[in-house]
């Protein structure tokens, strides 16, 4: 099982590290990362393997959202099945 994690907000030091630390603490493997800095805005999409996660998906999503809220970022975590269903033609 995989999840798509998106992060948007004002660029600052430690965004990637903060998200990565939460993933590491919960045994979530980051498969791919793409990020861009558009002037002073940070945008990242991360594909993560959650099959061996030591926590419930909802808890992971909440932890990432809390990280975002405390840093002025928008962080969304979506299960791959939901993501695929939303983008099916």
Sine and cosine of phi, psi and omega as CSV:
sin_phi,cos_phi,sin_psi,cos_psi,sin_omega,cos_omega
0.00,0.00,0.59,-0.81,-0.01,-1.00
-0.76,-0.65,0.30,-0.95,0.04,-1.00
-0.73,-0.68,0.47,-0.88,0.10,-1.00
-0.95,-0.31,0.83,-0.56,-0.01,-1.00
-0.90,-0.43,0.82,-0.58,0.05,-1.00
-0.89,-0.46,0.59,-0.80,0.01,-1.00
-0.71,-0.70,0.78,-0.62,0.04,-1.00
-0.71,-0.71,0.62,-0.78,0.07,-1.00
0.31,-0.95,-0.06,-1.00,0.03,-1.00
-0.92,0.40,0.72,-0.70,-0.03,-1.00
-0.91,0.41,0.65,-0.76,0.08,-1.00
-0.35,-0.94,0.25,-0.97,0.02,-1.00
-0.94,0.35,0.70,-0.71,0.18,-0.98
0.99,-0.14,0.05,1.00,-0.02,-1.00
-0.90,0.44,-0.81,0.59,-0.01,-1.00
-0.87,0.49,-0.65,0.76,0.00,-1.00
-0.90,0.44,-0.66,0.76,-0.01,-1.00
-0.90,0.44,-0.72,0.69,0.02,-1.00
-0.92,0.40,-0.69,0.72,0.00,-1.00
-0.88,0.47,-0.63,0.77,0.02,-1.00
-0.89,0.46,-0.68,0.73,0.03,-1.00
-0.89,0.45,-0.67,0.74,0.04,-1.00
-0.88,0.47,-0.71,0.71,0.00,-1.00
-0.90,0.44,-0.67,0.75,0.00,-1.00
-0.89,0.46,-0.44,0.90,-0.05,-1.00
-0.96,-0.30,0.22,0.98,0.03,-1.00
0.87,0.50,0.62,0.79,0.08,-1.00
-0.99,-0.14,0.81,-0.58,-0.04,-1.00
-1.00,-0.04,0.83,-0.56,0.04,-1.00
-0.99,0.14,0.87,-0.50,-0.06,-1.00
-1.00,-0.01,-0.74,0.67,-0.02,-1.00
-0.60,-0.80,0.52,-0.86,0.06,-1.00
-0.65,-0.76,0.71,-0.70,0.19,-0.98
-0.76,-0.65,0.70,-0.71,-0.01,-1.00
-0.60,-0.80,0.46,-0.89,0.04,-1.00
-0.63,-0.78,0.50,-0.86,0.13,-0.99
-0.90,-0.44,0.89,-0.46,-0.01,-1.00
-0.94,-0.35,0.98,-0.17,-0.17,-0.98
0.84,0.55,-0.97,-0.26,0.01,-1.00
-0.93,-0.37,0.24,0.97,-0.01,-1.00
-0.98,-0.22,0.68,-0.74,0.00,-1.00
-0.97,-0.26,0.73,-0.69,0.06,-1.00
-0.71,-0.71,0.76,-0.65,-0.01,-1.00
-0.62,-0.78,0.63,-0.77,0.16,-0.99
-0.82,-0.57,0.75,-0.66,-0.06,-1.00
-0.80,-0.61,0.72,-0.70,0.13,-0.99
-0.96,-0.27,0.81,-0.58,-0.11,-0.99
-0.77,-0.64,0.63,-0.78,0.09,-1.00
-1.00,0.05,0.90,-0.44,-0.05,-1.00
-0.96,-0.27,0.15,0.99,-0.09,-1.00
-0.91,0.42,-0.43,0.90,-0.01,-1.00
-0.93,-0.37,0.32,0.95,-0.03,-1.00
-0.88,0.48,0.62,-0.78,0.01,-1.00
-1.00,0.00,0.10,0.99,0.00,-1.00
-0.69,-0.72,0.32,-0.95,0.05,-1.00
-0.92,0.39,0.53,-0.85,-0.01,-1.00
-0.83,0.55,-0.65,0.76,-0.01,-1.00
-0.90,0.44,-0.64,0.77,0.03,-1.00
-0.91,0.41,-0.69,0.73,0.05,-1.00
-0.85,0.52,-0.75,0.66,0.00,-1.00
-0.86,0.50,-0.68,0.73,0.02,-1.00
-0.90,0.43,-0.66,0.75,0.01,-1.00
-0.89,0.45,-0.67,0.74,0.02,-1.00
-0.92,0.39,-0.64,0.76,0.05,-1.00
-0.89,0.45,-0.66,0.75,0.04,-1.00
-0.88,0.47,-0.66,0.75,0.07,-1.00
-0.85,0.52,-0.72,0.70,0.01,-1.00
-0.88,0.48,-0.74,0.67,-0.02,-1.00
-0.86,0.51,-0.65,0.76,-0.04,-1.00
-0.96,0.27,-0.21,0.98,0.00,-1.00
-0.88,-0.48,0.22,0.98,0.03,-1.00
0.94,0.35,0.51,0.86,-0.03,-1.00
-0.89,-0.46,0.40,-0.92,0.14,-0.99
-0.98,-0.20,0.91,-0.41,0.00,-1.00
-0.86,-0.52,0.85,-0.52,0.02,-1.00
-0.85,-0.53,0.68,-0.73,0.03,-1.00
-0.85,-0.52,0.83,-0.56,-0.05,-1.00
-0.78,-0.63,0.73,-0.68,0.07,-1.00
-0.89,0.45,0.63,-0.77,-0.06,-1.00
-0.83,0.55,-0.61,0.80,0.00,-1.00
-0.88,0.48,-0.67,0.75,0.03,-1.00
-0.92,0.39,-0.70,0.71,0.02,-1.00
-0.84,0.54,-0.74,0.67,0.00,-1.00
-0.90,0.45,-0.65,0.76,0.01,-1.00
-0.89,0.45,-0.62,0.78,-0.01,-1.00
-0.93,0.37,-0.46,0.89,-0.10,-0.99
-0.95,-0.32,0.25,0.97,0.04,-1.00
-0.99,0.13,0.67,-0.74,-0.02,-1.00
-1.00,0.09,0.00,0.00,0.00,0.00
